């Protein structure tokens, strides 16, 4: 792992597009990951960017373990250095599409491709410190193109601050997510694989699953829940919540089977209780 971590410097210098002479640091996240604007262009009035995330050493360990659990050989998983994704904005910058998302090695080689629906549209955040907005503003500055962010919408109180992502997520209920999963698993995976979700539900049993501290998040009206996996460092937070209490859990959807819930959220944190 240290060998891979030392190779991150080489990754920063790796140029994936002629539109950027060298990557521009956008921000460093709470967990130490560094996000770079790696390339940018404007075509037919639309700005497209590639953002590259270089993992901190602790996040590399988690990423390697995840890839191995998903069936990748240990030798290949140890090549992991970060991930990169491409965003293409509408002409007015108010919306964007996510063209691709993939895990990469230190030399830029793609080692794992994440499923995305490139035709899906997302609202560009109004806050300039949130990554999709930040990338658009920086690309516009470098291209010499005036861009503006959409006006902030009034909050109805259903958004929670993300602990591990630069993009806030709309809080969804366990019932709505499990219903979407059962209705079309292929579409659900295309929409949400490796996506950070915030889910409101009822705290169920705490145990250990897939070699991780786990919690079952149940729908308020009863029924099938979601298996949420936590770091052992979060044991006090997890066990400190009352059974049957309503909480909001943030986690990353990972494909995988479990008999304890409809699907799995990995790298979880309790952000509201």
C-alpha positions in Angstrom: 0.0 0.0 0.0 2.8 2.5 0.8 4.2 1.8 -2.7 0.9 2.8 -4.2 0.7 5.8 -2.0 4.1 7.1 -3.0 3.1 6.8 -6.7 0.4 9.4 -6.2 2.9 12.1 -7.1 3.3 10.5 -10.5 -0.5 10.5 -11.0 -0.7 14.3 -10.4 1.6 14.8 -13.4 -0.3 12.4 -15.6 -2.2 14.5 -18.2 -5.3 12.8 -19.6 -6.3 15.7 -21.9 -4.7 18.5 -23.9 -7.2 20.9 -22.4 -5.2 21.1 -19.1 -1.5 21.7 -19.0 -1.4 20.5 -15.4 -4.1 19.5 -12.9 -5.5 22.2 -10.7 -6.2 21.4 -7.0 -9.8 22.1 -6.2 -10.0 21.0 -2.6 -9.0 18.5 0.0 -11.8 16.6 1.7 -12.4 15.8 5.3 -10.9 12.3 4.9 -7.8 13.7 3.2 -8.7 12.9 -0.5 -7.5 15.6 -2.9 -9.7 16.6 -5.9 -8.0 18.0 -9.0 -9.5 19.6 -12.2 -7.6 17.4 -14.5 -9.0 18.6 -17.9 -11.6 20.9 -19.3 -13.0 22.0 -22.6 -15.9 23.9 -24.1 -17.7 22.5 -27.2 -20.9 23.8 -28.7 -21.4 26.1 -25.7 -21.1 23.3 -23.1 -18.3 22.9 -20.6 -17.0 19.4 -19.9 -14.5 18.6 -17.1 -12.6 15.6 -15.8 -12.1 15.6 -12.0 -9.5 13.3 -10.5 -9.5 12.3 -6.8 -6.3 11.1 -5.3 -7.0 9.0 -2.2 -5.3 9.5 1.2 -3.5 6.5 2.5 -6.3 5.5 4.9 -8.9 5.8 2.0 -6.6 3.7 -0.2 -6.8 0.9 2.3 -10.6 1.1 2.3 -10.7 1.2 -1.5 -8.4 -1.8 -1.9 -10.5 -3.8 0.6 -13.7 -2.9 -1.3 -12.3 -3.9 -4.7 -11.2 -7.3 -3.3 -14.7 -7.8 -1.8 -16.1 -7.1 -5.2 -14.1 -10.0 -6.7 -10.9 -8.2 -7.9 -7.6 -10.0 -7.4 -5.4 -8.6 -4.6 -2.6 -7.8 -7.0 -4.8 -5.7 -9.2 -6.6 -4.0 -6.3 -3.2 -2.9 -4.8 -2.7 -0.8 -7.9 -5.5 1.6 -6.8 -4.5 5.2 -6.5 -7.8 7.1 -6.9 -10.8 7.7 -9.1 -11.8 10.1 -11.8 -15.1 11.3 -13.2 -16.3 13.5 -16.0 -19.1 16.1 -15.8 -20.7 17.8 -18.8 -22.7 20.9 -18.1 -25.8 22.3 -19.8 -25.2 25.5 -21.8 -26.4 27.7 -18.9 -24.5 25.6 -16.4 -27.6 24.8 -14.3 -27.5 21.1 -14.8 -24.8 18.4 -15.6 -24.4 14.9 -16.8 -22.0 12.4 -15.3 -20.3 10.9 -18.4 -18.0 8.3 -16.6 -16.7 7.3 -13.2 -13.8 4.9 -12.7 -11.1 3.7 -10.3 -7.6 4.3 -11.6 -4.0 3.2 -10.9 -1.1 5.6 -10.4 -0.3 5.8 -14.1 -3.9 6.6 -15.0 -4.8 3.1 -16.1 -8.5 2.2 -15.5 -8.8 -0.8 -13.2 -12.5 -0.7 -12.4 -15.3 1.1 -14.3 -18.4 2.2 -12.4 -21.8 2.1 -13.9 -23.3 5.4 -14.9 -26.2 6.6 -16.9 -24.7 9.4 -19.0 -28.2 10.5 -20.1 -29.2 11.4 -16.5 -29.3 15.0 -15.5 -28.4 16.5 -12.1 -28.8 20.0 -10.7 -25.6 22.0 -10.4 -25.2 23.1 -6.7 -25.7 26.7 -6.0 -22.9 26.7 -3.4 -19.5 27.4 -5.0 -17.6 25.2 -2.4 -19.5 22.0 -3.6 -17.4 20.1 -6.1 -19.6 20.1 -9.3 -20.1 23.9 -8.9 -16.4 24.4 -8.0 -15.2 22.5 -11.1 -17.5 24.5 -13.3 -16.4 27.9 -12.0 -12.7 26.9 -12.2 -13.1 25.6 -15.8 -14.9 28.8 -16.8 -12.1 30.9 -15.3 -9.4 28.9 -17.1 -11.3 29.0 -20.4 -12.1 32.7 -20.1 -15.8 31.9 -20.3 -18.2 33.7 -17.9 -20.3 31.2 -15.9 -22.8 31.6 -13.1 -24.3 29.2 -10.6 -28.0 28.7 -10.3 -29.8 30.5 -7.5 -30.0 28.7 -4.2 -33.4 27.0 -3.6 -35.1 27.2 -0.3 -34.5 24.1 1.9 -37.4 22.2 3.3 -35.2 20.7 6.0 -34.7 17.4 4.3 -31.1 17.9 3.2 -28.3 16.8 5.6 -24.7 17.9 5.4 -22.5 15.2 3.8 -19.6 14.0 5.9 -17.7 12.3 3.2 -18.6 14.0 -0.1 -18.5 17.5 -1.5 -22.0 17.0 -2.9 -25.0 17.2 -0.5 -27.6 14.5 -1.1 -31.3 14.6 -0.7 -32.3 12.4 2.2 -34.4 9.5 1.1 -36.5 7.0 3.1 -35.6 3.3 3.4 -39.0 2.4 2.0 -38.5 4.5 -1.2 -35.0 3.2 -1.8 -35.8 -0.5 -1.2 -38.9 -0.2 -3.4 -36.8 1.3 -6.2 -34.3 -1.5 -5.8 -36.9 -4.2 -6.0 -38.7 -2.6 -9.0 -35.6 -2.6 -11.2 -32.2 -3.8 -9.8 -30.3 -3.1 -13.0 -31.6 0.5 -13.2 -30.9 1.0 -9.5 -27.3 -0.1 -9.9 -26.9 2.1 -12.9 -28.2 5.1 -11.0 -26.6 4.5 -7.6 -23.5 2.3 -7.8 -20.7 3.9 -5.8 -22.9 6.8 -5.1 -23.2 8.4 -1.7 -26.7 8.2 -0.4 -28.4 9.7 2.7 -31.2 7.5 4.1 -33.7 8.1 6.9 -34.9 5.0 8.8 -35.2 3.2 12.1 -32.2 1.8 13.9 -32.3 -2.0 14.0 -29.9 -4.6 15.2 -26.2 -3.9 15.5 -23.8 -6.8 14.7 -20.9 -7.7 12.4 -21.3 -8.5 8.7 -18.7 -8.8 5.9 -16.0 -8.3 8.5 -17.4 -4.9 9.4 -19.5 -3.3 12.2 -23.0 -3.3 10.8 -26.4 -1.8 11.5 -29.8 -2.6 10.0 -31.7 0.5 8.9 -35.4 -0.3 8.8 -38.4 1.5 7.2 -40.6 3.3 9.7 -43.6 1.2 8.8 -41.7 -2.1 9.1 -40.4 -4.4 6.3 -37.1 -5.1 4.6 -34.2 -2.8 5.5 -30.7 -1.9 4.4 -27.5 -3.3 5.7 -25.2 -0.4 6.7 -21.5 -1.1 7.2 -19.3 1.1 9.5 -15.7 1.4 10.5 -14.9 0.0 13.9 -13.8 3.5 14.8 -17.5 4.5 14.7 -18.5 1.8 17.3 -19.3 4.4 20.0 -21.5 6.4 17.6 -23.3 3.3 16.3 -23.9 1.6 19.7 -24.8 5.0 21.2 -28.0 5.3 19.2 -31.1 4.0 20.7 -32.8 0.9 19.2 -35.9 1.9 17.2 -34.8 5.5 17.1 -35.1 7.4 13.8 -31.7 8.2 12.3 -30.1 9.4 9.0 -27.3 7.3 7.7 -24.9 8.3 4.9 -23.2 5.6 3.0 -22.0 4.4 -0.4 -24.2 1.9 -2.4 -22.1 -1.2 -3.2 -23.4 -4.1 -5.3 -23.5 -7.3 -3.3 -25.9 -9.8 -1.7 -27.0 -9.9 1.9 -29.8 -11.9 3.6 -30.2 -9.1 6.2 -31.4 -6.4 3.8 -32.3 -5.4 0.3 -28.8 -4.1 -0.4 -25.6 -2.8 1.2 -24.4 0.7 2.1 -20.6 0.8 2.8 -18.4 3.4 4.5 -21.4 4.6 6.5 -21.7 7.4 9.1 -24.7 8.5 11.2 -25.3 12.1 10.4 -28.5 12.8 12.3 -30.2 11.2 15.3 
